[in-house]
Amino acid sequence: MRIEFLKMQGLGNDFLVFDAPAAADSHLDSSRLRALADRHTGIGFDQALMLENPRDPGSRVFYRIFNSDGTEVEQCGNGARCIAALLYARAPELGRDLVMESVGGVVRARVRDDGLVSVDMGVPNFDPRALPMEAGGGAALEAPMHSLRVDGADIEIGAVSMGNPHAVLQVPDVNAAPVERIGPSIEHHPRFPKRTNVGFMQIVDRGHLRLRVYERGAGETLACGTGACAAVAVGKRRGLLDEEVQVDLPGGTAMVSWAAAGEHVWLTGPATTVFTGSIDI
């Protein structure tokens, strides 16, 4: 079966984007997705975004997200921004404000006049059961920080769900952070039964942080939208950040806005089509 696709990227976080073919599940098993994700023999991507007909008449699309290892996940902030940019380009007459559906829930997006795309990533959920995460040690379910035993040492993490699970560590220098060494250990830690994304956050000042993210099922990526939101949520909850935060990622800069507990987080940044093509699956 041949599909038409777009290669898109947001801050270097890159995606294979395509409309769901008939009998998609019979053609897109995990081994085929891994082959497509290979950057030497396939198309290459961090995540594949499959667009389906909306479930709700008020929505423009229902999308599914597959990591480069073939696993399906709940949410992807930069992916949502790319989908919103694509839908607007396909039908600008329908307006710049879009409602989209995913496994992780409803996402509202806005394509701005300057071309940047903002998405409403929902309300951060600090209940470890939402990730899920085993709180462990008799700790309160919701806490600003949790202690985690990793490679024989105790580290402090913030745990939050942004529709998908995140563990966030504060580090003095993100460039020297042990991302490749302990990122996999935290991703697969037994206290995260469905694994987790891992953010390494350096706070520059109250309106600025630097971030690297080791993504569940993809390894370190150039950017992670939900990871940027998670880092700001953890930092602001601890009283270290303001409402508007510039997040510098290896692939570029995102802006994250979070007014207060119980409010929605907004993620803003660029979304670009790299090329189009077709391939047999």
C-alpha positions as CSV (number, residue, x, y, z in Angstrom):
1,M,0.0,0.0,0.0
2,R,1.4,3.4,-1.0
3,I,0.8,6.5,1.2
4,E,1.4,10.2,0.6
5,F,3.2,11.8,3.5
6,L,4.8,15.0,4.7
7,K,8.0,15.3,6.6
8,M,7.5,18.1,9.2
9,Q,9.5,19.5,12.1
10,G,9.0,21.8,15.0
11,L,12.2,23.0,16.7
12,G,14.0,20.0,15.2
13,N,11.6,17.5,16.6
14,D,10.7,15.8,13.3
15,F,7.7,13.9,12.1
16,L,6.2,11.6,9.5
17,V,2.7,13.0,8.9
18,F,0.1,11.1,6.8
19,D,-3.6,10.5,6.5
20,A,-4.6,7.0,7.8
21,P,-4.9,4.5,4.9
22,A,-7.6,1.8,4.9
23,A,-6.7,-1.1,7.2
24,A,-3.8,1.0,8.6
25,D,-3.3,-1.3,11.6
26,S,-2.6,-4.3,9.3
27,H,0.1,-2.3,7.5
28,L,1.7,-0.3,10.3
29,D,3.0,-2.8,12.9
30,S,5.9,-1.8,15.2
31,S,8.6,-3.4,13.0
32,R,7.4,-1.4,9.9
33,L,7.3,1.8,11.9
34,R,10.9,1.2,13.1
35,A,12.0,0.6,9.5
36,L,10.3,3.9,8.4
37,A,12.0,5.7,11.3
38,D,15.5,4.6,10.3
39,R,17.4,7.7,9.2
40,H,19.6,5.8,6.8
41,T,17.3,3.3,5.1
42,G,13.9,4.8,5.8
43,I,12.4,8.3,6.1
44,G,13.6,9.1,9.5
45,F,11.6,10.7,12.3
46,D,11.1,11.0,16.0
47,Q,7.4,10.3,15.8
48,A,4.9,9.3,13.2
49,L,1.6,11.2,13.2
50,M,-1.4,9.4,11.6
51,L,-4.4,11.6,10.9
52,E,-7.9,10.0,11.1
53,N,-11.4,11.3,10.7
54,P,-12.6,13.2,13.8
55,R,-14.7,11.4,16.4
56,D,-16.5,14.6,17.4
57,P,-18.2,16.9,14.8
58,G,-16.6,19.9,16.5
59,S,-13.1,18.6,15.9
60,R,-11.0,18.9,12.8
61,V,-9.0,15.6,13.2
62,F,-8.2,12.7,15.4
63,Y,-4.5,11.9,15.4
64,R,-2.4,9.0,16.7
65,I,1.3,9.2,17.7
66,F,3.9,6.5,17.2
67,N,7.4,6.8,18.5
68,S,10.4,5.8,16.4
69,D,10.6,2.5,18.3
70,G,7.1,1.6,17.1
71,T,5.2,2.2,20.3
72,E,2.0,4.3,20.4
73,V,1.9,7.1,22.9
74,E,-0.6,9.6,24.2
75,Q,0.5,13.1,23.3
76,C,3.1,15.2,21.5
77,G,3.2,19.0,21.8
78,N,5.4,19.7,18.8
79,G,3.5,17.1,16.8
80,A,0.2,18.8,17.6
81,R,1.6,22.1,16.5
82,C,2.7,20.6,13.1
83,I,-0.7,19.0,12.6
84,A,-2.4,22.3,13.3
85,A,-0.2,24.1,10.8
86,L,-1.0,21.5,8.2
87,L,-4.7,21.6,8.7
88,Y,-4.7,25.4,8.5
89,A,-2.6,25.2,5.3
90,R,-5.1,22.8,3.8
91,A,-8.2,24.8,4.7
92,P,-7.4,28.4,5.8
93,E,-11.0,29.4,5.2
94,L,-11.9,27.4,8.3
95,G,-10.0,29.8,10.5
96,R,-6.9,29.9,12.6
97,D,-8.4,28.3,15.7
98,L,-8.6,24.5,15.6
99,V,-9.9,21.8,17.9
100,M,-8.1,18.4,17.5
101,E,-8.5,15.0,19.2
102,S,-5.9,12.5,20.3
103,V,-5.5,9.5,22.5
104,G,-4.3,12.0,25.2
105,G,-7.4,14.1,24.9
106,V,-8.7,17.2,23.1
107,V,-6.1,19.8,22.0
108,R,-6.9,23.4,21.0
109,A,-4.6,25.1,18.7
110,R,-4.1,28.6,17.2
111,V,-2.1,29.4,14.0
112,R,-0.9,33.0,14.7
113,D,-0.5,35.8,12.1
114,D,3.3,35.5,12.4
115,G,3.2,31.9,11.4
116,L,4.0,30.5,14.9
117,V,1.6,27.9,16.3
118,S,0.3,27.8,19.8
119,V,-1.3,24.7,21.4
120,D,-3.3,24.4,24.6
121,M,-1.6,21.4,26.3
122,G,-4.1,21.2,29.1
123,V,-3.7,21.3,32.9
124,P,-0.6,19.7,34.4
125,N,-1.4,16.8,36.6
126,F,1.0,16.2,39.5
127,D,-0.8,13.1,40.8
128,P,1.8,10.3,40.3
129,R,-1.1,7.9,39.4
130,A,-1.7,10.1,36.3
131,L,1.7,9.2,34.8
132,P,1.5,6.5,36.2
133,M,4.3,6.5,38.8
134,E,4.6,4.5,42.0
135,A,5.0,7.2,44.6
136,G,7.0,4.9,46.8
137,G,8.3,5.2,50.4
138,G,5.0,6.2,51.8
139,A,5.3,9.7,50.1
140,A,2.3,11.8,49.6
141,L,0.7,11.3,46.2
142,E,1.3,14.9,45.1
143,A,4.6,16.4,46.0
144,P,6.9,19.1,44.5
145,M,9.7,16.6,44.3
146,H,10.2,12.8,44.6
147,S,13.3,10.8,45.4
148,L,14.3,8.2,42.9
149,R,17.1,5.6,43.2
150,V,19.0,5.5,40.0
151,D,22.3,3.7,39.3
152,G,23.0,3.5,43.0
153,A,22.3,7.1,43.8
154,D,19.3,9.1,45.0
155,I,18.1,11.9,42.7
156,E,15.3,14.4,43.0
157,I,12.7,14.6,40.3
158,G,9.5,16.5,39.7
159,A,6.8,14.2,38.2
160,V,4.0,15.5,36.1
161,S,1.6,14.3,33.4
162,M,1.1,16.5,30.3
163,G,-1.2,13.9,28.8
164,N,2.0,11.8,28.8
165,P,4.5,11.1,31.6
166,H,7.4,13.3,32.5
167,A,10.2,13.2,35.1
168,V,12.1,16.5,35.4
169,L,15.5,16.9,37.0
170,Q,17.1,20.3,37.7
171,V,20.8,20.4,36.7
172,P,23.4,23.1,37.0
173,D,24.6,22.9,33.4
174,V,22.4,21.2,30.8
175,N,25.3,20.8,28.4
176,A,27.1,18.6,31.0
177,A,23.9,16.8,32.1
178,P,24.2,12.9,32.0
179,V,21.4,12.6,29.5
180,E,22.6,9.5,27.7
181,R,23.8,7.8,30.9
182,I,20.8,8.1,33.2
183,G,18.0,9.0,30.8
184,P,17.4,5.4,29.8
185,S,17.6,4.3,33.5
186,I,14.9,6.7,34.5
187,E,12.8,6.0,31.4
188,H,12.7,2.3,32.3
189,H,12.7,2.7,36.1
190,P,10.4,0.2,37.7
191,R,8.5,3.0,39.4
192,F,7.3,4.1,35.9
193,P,5.3,1.0,34.7
194,K,4.6,2.6,31.3
195,R,8.0,4.3,31.1
196,T,8.5,8.0,31.2
197,N,10.1,11.0,29.3
198,V,13.0,12.5,31.2
199,G,13.8,16.2,31.2
200,F,17.1,17.8,32.2
201,M,16.4,21.4,33.2
202,Q,18.8,24.3,33.8
203,I,17.1,27.4,35.1
204,V,18.8,30.5,33.8
205,D,16.5,33.0,35.5
206,R,12.8,33.2,36.3
207,G,11.8,33.7,32.7
208,H,14.3,31.5,31.0
209,L,15.5,27.9,31.1
210,R,17.5,25.5,29.0
211,L,16.3,21.9,28.5
212,R,17.3,18.6,27.1
213,V,14.8,15.7,26.9
214,Y,15.3,12.0,26.7
215,E,12.1,10.9,25.2
216,R,10.3,7.6,25.9
217,G,10.7,5.4,22.9
218,A,12.8,7.8,20.9
219,G,15.9,8.7,22.9
220,E,17.2,12.3,23.1
221,T,15.5,14.5,20.6
222,L,16.2,18.1,19.5
223,A,13.0,19.3,21.1
224,C,10.0,18.0,23.1
225,G,6.9,20.2,23.4
226,T,5.3,18.3,26.3
227,G,8.7,18.2,27.9
228,A,9.0,22.0,27.7
229,C,5.6,22.3,29.3
230,A,6.5,19.7,32.0
231,A,9.7,21.5,32.9
232,V,8.0,24.9,33.3
233,A,5.2,23.3,35.3
234,V,7.7,21.6,37.7
235,G,9.8,24.8,38.0
236,K,6.9,27.1,38.5
237,R,5.3,24.8,41.1
238,R,8.5,25.1,43.1
239,G,8.3,28.9,42.9
240,L,11.4,29.1,40.6
241,L,9.7,30.4,37.4
242,D,7.4,33.1,36.2
243,E,4.2,32.8,34.1
244,E,5.9,33.3,30.7
245,V,9.1,31.2,30.2
246,Q,11.5,31.0,27.2
247,V,12.6,27.4,26.8
248,D,15.8,26.9,24.9
249,L,16.1,23.4,23.4
250,P,18.9,22.0,21.2
251,G,16.6,22.5,18.2
252,G,15.4,26.0,18.9
253,T,13.3,28.1,21.3
254,A,9.8,27.6,22.5
255,M,7.6,29.8,24.7
256,V,5.6,28.3,27.5
257,S,2.8,30.1,29.4
258,W,1.3,28.8,32.6
259,A,-0.7,31.3,34.8
260,A,-1.3,29.2,37.9
261,A,-2.3,25.8,39.3
262,G,-5.5,24.5,37.6
263,E,-4.9,26.7,34.5
264,H,-4.0,25.4,31.1
265,V,-0.5,25.5,29.7
266,W,0.1,27.0,26.2
267,L,3.1,26.0,24.1
268,T,4.2,28.3,21.2
269,G,6.8,27.8,18.5
270,P,7.5,27.2,14.7
271,A,6.1,24.3,12.6
272,T,7.6,23.7,9.2
273,T,7.1,21.3,6.3
274,V,10.4,19.9,5.2
275,F,9.3,17.9,2.1
276,T,6.5,15.7,0.8
277,G,6.7,12.3,-0.7
278,S,5.2,8.8,-1.1
279,I,6.2,5.4,0.1
280,D,5.0,1.8,0.2
281,I,4.0,0.4,3.6
